Amino acid sequence: MKYLLGIDFGGGSSKATLIDTMGNIVAENTVEYPTYYPNLGWCEQEPADWNRALAENVQNLLKKSSVNAEDILALAIDSATHTWVMCDEDFKPLRPAIHWTDSRSVAEAEQLKKEYGDMIFEQSFHHPGTIWTLPQILWVREHEPEHFSRMRYIFFEKDYIRYGLTGVYCTDYIEAQGSMLFDCRANKWSEKLMAIAGVNEEQLPPLKKPTDVIGAVTVEAAELTGLAAGTPVICGTTDTVMEVFASGAVSPGDVTVKLATAGRICVITETPYPNRHLVNYAHVVEGLWYPGTATKAAASSYRWYRDTFGGSYEELNRGAQEVPIGCEGLMYHPYLNGELTPYGDVSLCGSFIGMRATHTKGHFTRAVLEGVALSLLHSKKTLEEMGISIDKPATIIGGGAKGDLWRQITADCLGIELKKTVSSDSSLGSAMLTGMAIGVFADAKAAVEACVRAESITKPNLENHSAYEKIFEEYVAVHDALAPIYHKRSGMS
């Protein structure tokens, strides 16, 4: 038997999935790594932590599976979009990686909107905001000129990790779409956007297709990871499109609801939908896109809550299960790092509102789960207002989808049926992509047919949905009341 390997790097952990050529999952493994918050609004990770996680992940996966490394036909890596690393001429990081959720570049983003907003939107399909690489580069240029002057290469997360395996410097066009340095219409690095950033094309990785074989595991990398030297390595792409792929969403009209670090509702379309409320990326299926909304802190809200207040997810879920819908007046807004859809407002803060002496830890836990689901409902309403209909059951993806309670809350809140597959992890998507790249699967639909297996269906309780619609009105009203205070704190008004 031969095997295909996919490795994902998410917001706080790396997951590896090994499948055989029939599409069966043989083994999985996860390794966590830290995120650092050295200043208010900053969010950084250490590239060395990624490399450590990669080596540990592969070694543990090989032990679990008892698979001979020589029987792995190829591998691909994916990661969160536009988390970037600046390196010197020796390909060594000059500073920690700036994570996509970092919000230090507020002033730079606002200045870009004023001076170049229309042109940037025309080329990148997005308006400047703190999540994009361009304003973050401008922040480094202004505040860390010593690092900017020494910057020779710009890497994105998966590309830096893959460079360590192969010594090959490149990226894919879907990743490039998230940099705000790319002309999405011409499908190339943008001269105008590079000029604004003060970088040139030699500092940016050469562009490849996600399915391109870009190199092979080096002898040095084989010694560190346990992989076989010479194993082909695929370019790979970003984590969300790999989750979308792993869920089986490869046809127009297919819908995914994501409960991961960020929350997303994506609808597969035959055209992009450039809009300030949406994030637009191409699909790995040529000619398709997956425009979607974004809740900035979804599963990361629950992880923050767990890490801050203690308890395992299982314990927390048990307590939340006993609490009625609406948490008896307690409400949570998941704006820990600002919010994307529909506000695009980095100044917003998370909040618990409506606390009473009768509220227990279970109430607070359920409030977190409901608050994220209500943010996703806001996203769904935004899509519908734009004419992007959600008229079929959706597939729920991401780590948060594993929880029965959270799935039911989300289905009730959205008022739609949610399908769950055995795995929709982006690492599975990368393993499937690897099979496409080397001819094990003829195309994306063949990969889905071989690898995607249904597990359960969560149907919405329409009575609960009606209750959440009323709660949603209060949810929006609380935002409207608090937003001016947050704006004043941040100096925006």
Buried (B, 14 or more C-beta within 10 A) or exposed (E): EEBBBBBBBBBBBBBBBBBBBEBBBBBBBBBEBEBBEEEEBBBBBBBEBBBBBBBBBBBBBBEBBEBEBEEBBBBBBBBBBBBBBBBEEEBEBBBBBBBBBBBBBBBBBBBBBEEBBEBBBBBBBBBBBBBBBBBBBBBBBEEBEEBBEBBBBBBBBBBBBBBBBBBBBBBBBBBBBBBBBBBBEEEEBBEEBBEBBEBEEEBBBEBBBBBBBBBBBBEEBBEBBBBBBEBBBBBBBBBBBBBBBBBBBBEBBBBBBBBBBBBBBBBBBEEBBBBEBBBBBBBBBEEBBBBBBBBBBBBBBBBBBBEEEEBEBEEBBBBBEEBEBBBBBBBBBBBBBBBBBBBBBBBBBBBBBBEEEEBBBBBBBBBBBBBBBBBBBBBBBBBEEBEBEBEEBBBBBBBBBEBEBBBBBBBBBBBBBBBBBBBBBBBBBBBBBBBBBBEBBEEBEBBBEBBBEEEEEBEBBEEBBEBBEEBBEBBBEBBEEBBEEBBEEBEBE
